[in-house]
Amino acid sequence: MLEKIRLTIFHNLLEYHPESSEKLAMGEVFGIKPPEKKLDIDVATRIFVEDDGPKSSLLYIETADRPGLLLEIIKIITDINIDVESAEINTEGLVVKDKFHVSYRGAALDNSLVQTKLIRKFVQTKGQSYILR
């Protein structure tokens, strides 16, 4: 329940106050200073879904870390009407390995449908390379 509230707050901030997205992404709102130099890393993005029972799925996303990534992921998931039950957010060095417990209208996700929509959304915004499993 708390996760849904948090995701709703992020989504509403991005939708109704787009000018705040950069400050939120960089952590400036919380007193965190942005990095002085930009790192150029090339990490393929991996998106895959596994069953987590009849009513939910596990959505895994691995990609290069960057400011605002979590907000982008939340916005994309919300835009395609996927409900997030909970999330495990993990960063290993410069690579993000996030796991989301999700459902679509109270049912588990269709693997190929979710991947297609998510990848299209990522490609439209970042133009990165993708690997599916």
MARVEX-156800 format. One line per field, with one value per residue: residue number from 1; residue in three letters; chain; x, y, z of N, C-alpha, C, O in turn. Coordinates in pm, 1 decimal, padded with zeros to 6 digits, always signed. Layout:
REM residues N
num [NUM; ...]
residuo [ALA; ...]
cadena [A; ...]
n.u [X; ...]
n.v [Y; ...]
n.w [Z; ...]
ca.u [X; ...]
ca.v [Y; ...]
ca.w [Z; ...]
c.u [X; ...]
c.v [Y; ...]
c.w [Z; ...]
o.u [X; ...]
o.v [Y; ...]
o.w [Z; ...]
END
This chain:
REM residues 133
num [1; 2; 3; 4; 5; 6; 7; 8; 9; 10; 11; 12; 13; 14; 15; 16; 17; 18; 19; 20; 21; 22; 23; 24; 25; 26; 27; 28; 29; 30; 31; 32; 33; 34; 35; 36; 37; 38; 39; 40; 41; 42; 43; 44; 45; 46; 47; 48; 49; 50; 51; 52; 53; 54; 55; 56; 57; 58; 59; 60; 61; 62; 63; 64; 65; 66; 67; 68; 69; 70; 71; 72; 73; 74; 75; 76; 77; 78; 79; 80; 81; 82; 83; 84; 85; 86; 87; 88; 89; 90; 91; 92; 93; 94; 95; 96; 97; 98; 99; 100; 101; 102; 103; 104; 105; 106; 107; 108; 109; 110; 111; 112; 113; 114; 115; 116; 117; 118; 119; 120; 121; 122; 123; 124; 125; 126; 127; 128; 129; 130; 131; 132; 133]
residuo [MET; LEU; GLU; LYS; ILE; ARG; LEU; THR; ILE; PHE; HIS; ASN; LEU; LEU; GLU; TYR; HIS; PRO; GLU; SER; SER; GLU; LYS; LEU; ALA; MET; GLY; GLU; VAL; PHE; GLY; ILE; LYS; PRO; PRO; GLU; LYS; LYS; LEU; ASP; ILE; ASP; VAL; ALA; THR; ARG; ILE; PHE; VAL; GLU; ASP; ASP; GLY; PRO; LYS; SER; SER; LEU; LEU; TYR; ILE; GLU; THR; ALA; ASP; ARG; PRO; GLY; LEU; LEU; LEU; GLU; ILE; ILE; LYS; ILE; ILE; THR; ASP; ILE; ASN; ILE; ASP; VAL; GLU; SER; ALA; GLU; ILE; ASN; THR; GLU; GLY; LEU; VAL; VAL; LYS; ASP; LYS; PHE; HIS; VAL; SER; TYR; ARG; GLY; ALA; ALA; LEU; ASP; ASN; SER; LEU; VAL; GLN; THR; LYS; LEU; ILE; ARG; LYS; PHE; VAL; GLN; THR; LYS; GLY; GLN; SER; TYR; ILE; LEU; ARG]
cadena [A; A; A; A; A; A; A; A; A; A; A; A; A; A; A; A; A; A; A; A; A; A; A; A; A; A; A; A; A; A; A; A; A; A; A; A; A; A; A; A; A; A; A; A; A; A; A; A; A; A; A; A; A; A; A; A; A; A; A; A; A; A; A; A; A; A; A; A; A; A; A; A; A; A; A; A; A; A; A; A; A; A; A; A; A; A; A; A; A; A; A; A; A; A; A; A; A; A; A; A; A; A; A; A; A; A; A; A; A; A; A; A; A; A; A; A; A; A; A; A; A; A; A; A; A; A; A; A; A; A; A; A; A]
n.u [+00082.1; +00190.2; +00386.4; +00235.2; +00123.3; +00354.2; +00445.4; +00230.5; +00255.7; +00505.5; +00435.2; +00228.6; +00371.8; +00547.3; +00363.2; +00200.1; +00376.7; +00608.9; +00840.6; +00976.8; +01101.9; +01375.9; +01513.8; +01418.4; +01517.8; +01794.1; +01827.6; +01842.3; +01637.0; +01646.8; +01882.9; +02108.3; +02399.0; +02449.9; +02653.2; +02982.9; +03107.8; +03010.8; +02960.1; +03043.4; +02906.6; +02850.7; +02600.6; +02401.1; +02047.6; +01835.1; +01526.9; +01292.2; +01029.8; +00889.8; +00678.6; +00492.6; +00308.2; -00051.7; -00171.7; +00015.7; +00332.8; +00692.7; +00885.5; +01181.4; +01441.7; +01738.6; +01992.8; +02209.6; +02296.8; +02164.1; +02097.9; +01767.6; +01659.9; +01496.4; +01261.9; +01189.3; +01140.3; +00924.4; +00734.9; +00699.7; +00601.8; +00364.3; +00236.6; +00164.4; -00027.8; +00034.2; +00019.6; +00206.6; +00301.2; +00506.8; +00856.2; +01199.0; +01480.5; +01794.9; +02137.0; +02432.3; +02740.2; +02771.8; +02544.7; +02199.7; +01976.9; +01675.2; +01378.6; +01043.1; +00734.7; +00451.9; +00124.5; -00144.4; -00443.7; -00526.0; -00424.7; -00164.6; +00111.5; +00125.0; +00392.8; +00525.8; +00379.5; +00418.9; +00698.8; +00731.8; +00591.1; +00728.2; +00990.8; +00956.6; +00887.7; +01121.4; +01306.5; +01207.8; +01266.6; +01540.5; +01703.2; +01868.1; +02052.9; +01898.7; +01836.1; +01654.2; +01496.5]
n.v [-00118.8; +00127.6; +00153.0; +00189.7; +00438.6; +00596.3; +00567.0; +00684.6; +00948.6; +01020.5; +00989.5; +01182.9; +01416.2; +01425.3; +01444.6; +01673.5; +01867.5; +01906.3; +02054.9; +01996.5; +01756.1; +01727.0; +01818.3; +01634.6; +01398.4; +01434.9; +01443.3; +01679.8; +01796.0; +01664.2; +01743.8; +01636.1; +01653.8; +01688.7; +01475.5; +01587.0; +01530.0; +01365.6; +01021.5; +00792.9; +00510.7; +00186.2; -00018.8; -00292.0; -00295.5; -00502.2; -00658.7; -00852.9; -01087.9; -01286.2; -01548.1; -01501.1; -01635.0; -01686.6; -01436.9; -01236.1; -01100.5; -01105.6; -00839.8; -00773.8; -00540.8; -00448.6; -00218.9; +00053.9; +00276.2; +00599.5; +00947.0; +01002.9; +00767.8; +00578.6; +00725.5; +00751.3; +00482.4; +00425.0; +00602.1; +00498.6; +00238.1; +00307.2; +00445.2; +00239.1; +00114.2; -00077.3; -00231.4; -00179.3; -00383.6; -00413.6; -00323.7; -00399.3; -00228.2; -00204.8; -00127.6; -00207.2; -00112.0; +00060.0; -00036.2; -00086.5; -00302.1; -00378.8; -00505.3; -00567.3; -00639.9; -00707.7; -00651.2; -00678.5; -00542.4; -00707.6; -00955.7; -01186.9; -01080.7; -01075.7; -01207.3; -01147.8; -00925.5; -00726.9; -00692.8; -00601.3; -00354.1; -00213.0; -00207.7; -00070.3; +00178.6; +00246.3; +00251.0; +00462.4; +00674.3; +00661.9; +00520.2; +00288.1; -00027.9; -00354.1; -00652.7; -00946.0; -01184.9]
n.w [+00000.0; +00083.8; -00109.0; -00341.0; -00285.1; -00277.5; -00543.8; -00674.9; -00587.0; -00703.5; -00974.8; -01001.7; -00939.4; -01157.9; -01366.6; -01313.6; -01234.8; -01419.8; -01429.0; -01199.4; -01235.0; -01309.0; -01081.2; -00892.6; -01005.3; -00989.2; -00720.4; -00586.0; -00443.1; -00205.6; -00097.3; -00216.1; -00407.3; -00760.6; -00976.6; -01069.0; -01311.9; -01614.2; -01661.8; -01917.6; -02005.1; -02144.8; -02132.0; -02194.9; -02193.8; -02009.1; -02002.0; -01847.5; -01768.8; -01512.3; -01389.8; -01090.5; -00948.3; -00990.2; -00999.4; -01016.4; -01133.1; -01174.0; -01261.8; -01412.7; -01445.8; -01587.5; -01629.0; -01730.9; -01471.6; -01412.2; -01353.4; -01247.0; -01344.2; -01202.5; -01171.2; -01441.1; -01506.3; -01334.5; -01437.4; -01697.6; -01641.0; -01512.4; -01720.4; -01895.2; -01754.7; -01552.8; -01239.2; -00949.3; -00695.0; -00510.2; -00480.8; -00542.2; -00526.0; -00661.5; -00689.9; -00846.1; -00853.0; -01143.7; -01253.7; -01263.4; -01101.1; -01089.6; -00937.6; -00976.4; -00829.1; -00989.8; -01143.7; -01381.4; -01403.9; -01191.8; -01259.7; -01364.7; -01572.9; -01932.2; -02080.2; -02335.3; -02427.0; -02230.0; -02239.3; -02501.8; -02501.7; -02297.9; -02399.6; -02642.0; -02537.5; -02394.8; -02607.8; -02760.1; -02592.4; -02520.0; -02701.1; -02672.5; -02668.4; -02651.4; -02468.8; -02457.5; -02240.4]
ca.u [+00000.0; +00279.2; +00454.3; +00139.5; +00113.7; +00479.5; +00444.2; +00131.0; +00315.1; +00603.3; +00364.3; +00160.5; +00473.5; +00595.1; +00255.9; +00148.0; +00488.2; +00722.6; +00960.7; +01046.1; +01159.3; +01522.3; +01557.8; +01390.7; +01608.6; +01930.4; +01829.9; +01862.6; +01528.9; +01684.3; +02013.8; +02215.8; +02458.2; +02470.5; +02794.4; +03049.5; +03135.0; +02922.4; +03025.9; +02992.3; +02916.4; +02766.8; +02544.8; +02276.5; +01931.9; +01767.3; +01393.9; +01225.0; +00919.3; +00871.8; +00555.7; +00502.0; +00176.6; -00155.9; -00219.6; +00123.3; +00455.5; +00814.4; +00941.3; +01321.6; +01501.8; +01880.9; +02040.5; +02308.6; +02239.8; +02173.8; +02006.1; +01628.3; +01619.0; +01383.2; +01143.2; +01152.8; +01082.8; +00792.3; +00644.2; +00671.1; +00515.0; +00233.6; +00177.2; +00104.8; -00129.4; +00077.6; +00014.4; +00324.8; +00270.0; +00626.5; +00975.4; +01331.5; +01567.1; +01932.3; +02239.7; +02562.2; +02832.9; +02702.1; +02434.2; +02077.5; +01909.5; +01549.8; +01279.1; +00911.3; +00623.6; +00350.9; +00008.2; -00221.0; -00586.0; -00542.6; -00376.1; -00023.5; +00136.8; +00159.1; +00535.7; +00564.5; +00311.4; +00487.0; +00831.5; +00719.0; +00552.9; +00836.7; +01104.8; +00921.6; +00892.5; +01262.3; +01370.9; +01162.5; +01324.7; +01685.7; +01773.4; +01972.5; +02040.4; +01818.3; +01847.1; +01535.9; +01500.1]
ca.v [+00000.0; +00243.4; +00162.6; +00249.2; +00580.9; +00658.3; +00570.8; +00784.9; +01080.5; +01044.0; +01005.9; +01312.6; +01521.1; +01431.9; +01484.7; +01807.8; +01959.7; +01853.1; +02133.9; +01940.6; +01625.0; +01728.6; +01828.8; +01506.2; +01299.1; +01458.5; +01437.1; +01813.6; +01822.1; +01601.3; +01793.5; +01560.1; +01729.4; +01607.9; +01449.4; +01694.7; +01489.6; +01262.1; +00897.5; +00734.6; +00365.3; +00118.3; -00139.5; -00331.2; -00302.9; -00632.0; -00652.9; -00981.2; -01110.1; -01423.5; -01566.8; -01491.5; -01681.7; -01662.4; -01298.8; -01136.2; -01134.6; -01033.5; -00765.7; -00741.5; -00443.5; -00423.2; -00117.3; +00146.2; +00374.8; +00739.9; +01028.9; +01003.2; +00640.6; +00519.8; +00803.5; +00713.5; +00347.8; +00435.8; +00668.9; +00404.5; +00133.2; +00369.3; +00479.0; +00120.6; +00064.5; -00190.8; -00203.1; -00223.5; -00427.1; -00377.1; -00316.0; -00413.0; -00143.0; -00242.2; -00077.2; -00271.7; -00028.1; +00149.6; -00110.8; -00097.2; -00431.3; -00356.6; -00612.3; -00515.9; -00734.6; -00631.9; -00719.0; -00597.7; -00563.7; -00817.5; -01081.9; -01189.4; -01014.4; -01151.6; -01180.7; -01081.6; -00796.8; -00632.8; -00663.4; -00520.0; -00217.5; -00148.9; -00184.0; +00040.2; +00302.9; +00276.3; +00285.1; +00595.8; +00777.9; +00657.4; +00462.5; +00197.1; -00164.9; -00432.6; -00797.9; -01005.3; -01323.6]
ca.w [+00000.0; +00088.1; -00238.4; -00435.6; -00251.6; -00321.1; -00689.9; -00714.2; -00562.2; -00810.2; -01101.4; -01000.8; -00948.7; -01295.7; -01457.5; -01288.1; -01211.7; -01495.8; -01401.2; -01083.0; -01265.8; -01306.6; -00941.5; -00829.9; -01062.1; -00942.0; -00575.3; -00530.2; -00348.1; -00079.6; -00056.6; -00280.1; -00518.1; -00881.0; -01005.8; -01141.6; -01449.6; -01664.2; -01700.0; -02040.9; -01997.7; -02242.5; -02072.6; -02261.2; -02105.3; -02009.6; -01943.0; -01858.4; -01676.7; -01465.6; -01313.0; -00944.8; -00907.1; -01090.8; -01001.5; -01023.7; -01205.2; -01137.4; -01374.4; -01388.0; -01536.6; -01565.4; -01722.8; -01675.1; -01380.3; -01452.2; -01274.1; -01289.6; -01404.0; -01131.1; -01207.4; -01578.1; -01502.2; -01271.9; -01532.4; -01806.0; -01587.3; -01489.3; -01850.2; -01958.7; -01660.6; -01472.4; -01095.9; -00875.9; -00558.6; -00433.8; -00565.2; -00482.2; -00606.4; -00630.4; -00780.3; -00829.1; -00928.0; -01235.9; -01313.4; -01184.2; -01111.1; -01018.9; -00945.9; -00941.7; -00819.4; -01063.7; -01201.5; -01475.8; -01377.4; -01097.9; -01315.2; -01404.0; -01700.7; -02051.7; -02095.0; -02460.1; -02435.3; -02141.0; -02291.8; -02622.6; -02466.0; -02223.6; -02487.9; -02731.4; -02460.1; -02370.1; -02734.6; -02797.8; -02507.3; -02500.8; -02815.0; -02627.4; -02716.4; -02558.7; -02471.6; -02395.3; -02196.1]
c.u [+00086.9; +00350.6; +00362.4; +00125.7; +00236.8; +00483.9; +00344.2; +00185.3; +00415.3; +00533.2; +00297.0; +00258.7; +00521.4; +00487.8; +00215.2; +00256.0; +00612.4; +00851.8; +01039.7; +01120.4; +01311.2; +01574.5; +01532.0; +01491.2; +01749.2; +01940.6; +01847.4; +01757.1; +01566.4; +01823.7; +02131.4; +02267.9; +02478.0; +02619.0; +02853.9; +03078.8; +03044.4; +03004.0; +02961.6; +03013.6; +02817.5; +02722.3; +02413.9; +02165.3; +01865.3; +01634.0; +01331.9; +01125.4; +00914.2; +00741.0; +00585.3; +00369.0; +00073.3; -00197.7; -00109.8; +00244.4; +00572.0; +00870.0; +01082.9; +01369.5; +01646.7; +01926.9; +02146.4; +02238.2; +02260.5; +02075.3; +01864.7; +01576.9; +01496.4; +01253.9; +01095.6; +01084.0; +00941.9; +00692.4; +00604.5; +00575.2; +00374.0; +00162.2; +00112.5; +00014.9; -00091.9; +00077.1; +00138.1; +00283.3; +00383.8; +00745.2; +01099.6; +01427.3; +01710.8; +02026.4; +02370.8; +02662.1; +02755.8; +02582.1; +02318.1; +02016.9; +01783.7; +01453.8; +01146.8; +00811.1; +00502.3; +00232.8; -00058.8; -00367.6; -00610.2; -00494.3; -00227.2; -00008.7; +00160.8; +00302.3; +00569.4; +00501.2; +00384.0; +00622.1; +00823.5; +00687.8; +00665.3; +00953.8; +01075.3; +00934.4; +01037.9; +01332.3; +01332.5; +01233.8; +01476.6; +01764.8; +01887.1; +01954.9; +01971.5; +01840.6; +01726.7; +01565.1; +01359.5]
c.v [+00125.8; +00263.9; +00226.3; +00399.4; +00654.4; +00671.6; +00674.2; +00925.6; +01114.2; +01071.8; +01142.4; +01428.8; +01537.6; +01482.8; +01630.6; +01912.2; +01909.8; +01930.3; +02078.1; +01811.2; +01623.3; +01735.9; +01699.3; +01401.5; +01313.1; +01453.8; +01572.0; +01847.8; +01769.8; +01642.3; +01718.4; +01640.4; +01638.3; +01584.4; +01560.6; +01657.6; +01373.0; +01139.7; +00843.4; +00584.1; +00304.1; -00015.1; -00170.1; -00340.1; -00438.4; -00614.8; -00790.7; -00998.4; -01257.5; -01431.3; -01560.3; -01536.5; -01645.6; -01516.0; -01193.8; -01191.3; -01057.9; -00970.2; -00725.4; -00641.4; -00424.4; -00325.0; -00031.5; +00248.4; +00514.7; +00819.0; +01024.5; +00872.5; +00582.1; +00594.9; +00769.5; +00577.5; +00352.7; +00498.5; +00573.8; +00295.7; +00187.0; +00398.6; +00359.0; +00044.1; -00063.3; -00147.4; -00260.6; -00256.8; -00389.1; -00376.7; -00338.1; -00339.9; -00169.6; -00183.0; -00145.3; -00196.8; +00069.9; +00082.9; -00121.5; -00234.2; -00422.4; -00471.9; -00556.0; -00631.0; -00661.1; -00719.7; -00623.4; -00634.3; -00688.0; -00952.2; -01070.6; -01128.1; -01114.9; -01113.3; -01101.4; -00943.1; -00691.8; -00594.1; -00572.5; -00375.5; -00145.0; -00115.5; -00070.9; +00173.5; +00342.8; +00320.6; +00426.1; +00703.8; +00777.7; +00598.5; +00369.9; +00060.0; -00248.9; -00581.2; -00853.3; -01146.6; -01367.4]
c.w [+00000.0; -00045.0; -00342.8; -00411.2; -00302.4; -00473.2; -00741.6; -00696.2; -00671.7; -00942.9; -01108.8; -01007.3; -01092.2; -01391.1; -01438.8; -01262.0; -01285.5; -01470.9; -01282.6; -01114.9; -01259.1; -01163.6; -00866.1; -00875.9; -01006.7; -00789.8; -00509.4; -00426.0; -00209.6; -00033.1; -00116.1; -00398.5; -00639.2; -00906.1; -01091.3; -01286.6; -01486.9; -01705.8; -01826.6; -02034.5; -02096.1; -02183.6; -02144.3; -02157.5; -02121.6; -01937.9; -01959.0; -01745.5; -01640.7; -01389.0; -01164.0; -00885.3; -01012.4; -01103.0; -01007.9; -01096.9; -01145.1; -01263.7; -01336.5; -01492.1; -01494.7; -01671.3; -01654.8; -01586.6; -01436.4; -01366.6; -01332.5; -01344.2; -01335.0; -01162.9; -01348.3; -01580.2; -01444.4; -01368.1; -01645.0; -01758.9; -01565.7; -01620.8; -01919.1; -01860.9; -01586.8; -01326.4; -01028.3; -00733.2; -00464.6; -00529.1; -00481.0; -00574.4; -00564.9; -00735.4; -00745.8; -00915.5; -01012.7; -01302.7; -01214.8; -01209.1; -01025.9; -01042.5; -00894.7; -00936.8; -00875.5; -01106.5; -01298.9; -01459.0; -01292.8; -01146.9; -01347.3; -01543.1; -01812.1; -02086.9; -02220.9; -02473.2; -02351.6; -02197.4; -02413.1; -02588.3; -02393.4; -02314.4; -02585.0; -02659.0; -02433.9; -02497.7; -02777.0; -02717.2; -02505.8; -02616.2; -02776.1; -02692.0; -02609.4; -02579.1; -02396.3; -02350.1; -02168.3]
o.u [+00060.5; +00372.5; +00407.1; +00117.5; +00226.0; +00522.1; +00370.5; +00163.3; +00411.4; +00567.9; +00306.9; +00231.9; +00534.5; +00517.9; +00197.7; +00229.0; +00711.5; +00960.8; +01157.7; +01194.7; +01369.4; +01670.0; +01614.3; +01543.4; +01815.9; +02050.9; +01865.6; +01785.1; +01522.9; +01877.6; +02244.4; +02189.9; +02518.4; +02702.4; +02785.7; +03075.3; +03006.5; +03104.2; +02839.5; +03124.7; +02713.8; +02797.5; +02326.1; +02187.4; +01841.9; +01628.8; +01319.8; +01134.3; +00931.9; +00697.3; +00689.0; +00323.4; +00105.7; -00252.8; -00138.9; +00256.8; +00553.3; +00898.4; +01103.1; +01341.5; +01674.8; +01902.7; +02169.4; +02132.7; +02362.0; +01979.7; +01845.8; +01461.7; +01402.1; +01148.5; +00975.3; +00982.3; +00850.1; +00578.5; +00487.8; +00478.4; +00275.9; +00041.2; +00015.8; -00014.8; -00177.6; +00127.5; +00170.8; +00236.4; +00361.1; +00736.0; +01104.7; +01452.6; +01745.0; +01998.2; +02415.5; +02667.4; +02682.4; +02524.3; +02335.6; +02006.1; +01784.8; +01447.6; +01139.5; +00803.7; +00455.3; +00239.6; -00032.9; -00410.0; -00703.0; -00520.1; -00171.6; -00103.9; +00210.6; +00329.1; +00635.3; +00564.7; +00407.5; +00656.2; +00900.5; +00751.5; +00694.7; +01009.8; +01160.3; +00986.7; +01073.7; +01408.9; +01417.2; +01258.7; +01537.1; +01884.4; +01992.5; +01856.0; +01983.4; +01861.0; +01700.0; +01644.9; +01337.0]
o.v [+00219.8; +00377.0; +00307.6; +00477.7; +00761.1; +00776.4; +00742.9; +01012.3; +01224.0; +01166.0; +01210.7; +01529.1; +01649.4; +01555.8; +01703.4; +02032.3; +01874.4; +01876.3; +02109.6; +01761.0; +01527.4; +01666.3; +01657.9; +01324.9; +01213.1; +01459.6; +01578.7; +01920.9; +01824.5; +01582.8; +01735.8; +01689.3; +01523.1; +01663.8; +01620.5; +01743.6; +01292.3; +01152.1; +00847.5; +00535.4; +00363.0; -00112.6; -00084.3; -00387.2; -00484.2; -00562.6; -00840.7; -00933.4; -01343.9; -01332.6; -01607.7; -01482.5; -01581.6; -01475.4; -01074.2; -01311.7; -00958.7; -01039.6; -00651.7; -00655.4; -00388.2; -00345.5; -00043.9; +00300.6; +00543.5; +00762.5; +01040.7; +00865.0; +00540.2; +00533.4; +00759.8; +00559.3; +00291.5; +00453.0; +00569.2; +00264.0; +00119.7; +00379.2; +00375.4; -00073.7; -00147.9; -00040.3; -00377.6; -00170.2; -00339.2; -00423.0; -00300.6; -00383.5; -00158.4; -00188.1; -00142.0; -00216.4; +00153.7; +00137.7; -00159.9; -00278.2; -00453.7; -00528.8; -00503.7; -00710.8; -00563.9; -00842.6; -00503.1; -00743.9; -00764.6; -01053.8; -00961.1; -01124.1; -01225.0; -00997.8; -00997.8; -00852.0; -00580.3; -00475.9; -00477.2; -00284.1; -00029.3; -00006.1; +00015.2; +00270.1; +00459.6; +00417.0; +00501.3; +00813.0; +00884.0; +00625.2; +00372.1; +00034.3; -00219.7; -00628.6; -00812.1; -01218.6; -01482.0]
o.w [-00075.0; -00088.4; -00423.8; -00505.8; -00362.8; -00525.3; -00840.4; -00780.8; -00727.3; -01014.2; -01210.8; -01073.5; -01142.0; -01485.7; -01536.6; -01266.8; -01221.5; -01489.9; -01267.1; -01030.5; -01208.4; -01129.1; -00784.4; -00794.9; -00980.2; -00735.5; -00387.9; -00331.0; -00108.3; +00060.2; -00070.4; -00480.2; -00623.5; -00862.4; -01174.5; -01374.6; -01402.1; -01776.1; -01841.4; -02055.7; -02126.6; -02185.2; -02153.4; -02046.0; -02233.5; -01826.5; -02070.8; -01641.3; -01726.7; -01329.8; -01117.5; -00784.5; -01112.4; -01205.4; -01005.3; -01119.4; -01074.8; -01361.3; -01240.0; -01611.2; -01380.4; -01790.2; -01534.5; -01622.5; -01499.8; -01313.5; -01453.1; -01386.9; -01402.1; -01179.6; -01372.6; -01647.2; -01499.0; -01378.8; -01683.6; -01828.1; -01597.1; -01631.6; -01993.6; -01880.8; -01561.3; -01292.7; -01047.8; -00659.3; -00354.4; -00642.7; -00363.9; -00686.7; -00447.2; -00855.1; -00631.2; -01036.9; -00960.4; -01396.5; -01099.1; -01323.6; -00906.9; -01151.5; -00783.5; -01030.3; -00816.4; -01105.7; -01298.2; -01495.5; -01318.6; -01082.4; -01355.9; -01621.0; -01788.7; -02120.0; -02212.5; -02526.2; -02398.2; -02202.9; -02425.2; -02640.6; -02423.4; -02306.2; -02607.8; -02714.5; -02448.9; -02496.4; -02825.1; -02768.3; -02491.5; -02627.4; -02839.6; -02760.7; -02490.4; -02690.9; -02283.4; -02410.0; -02129.3]
END
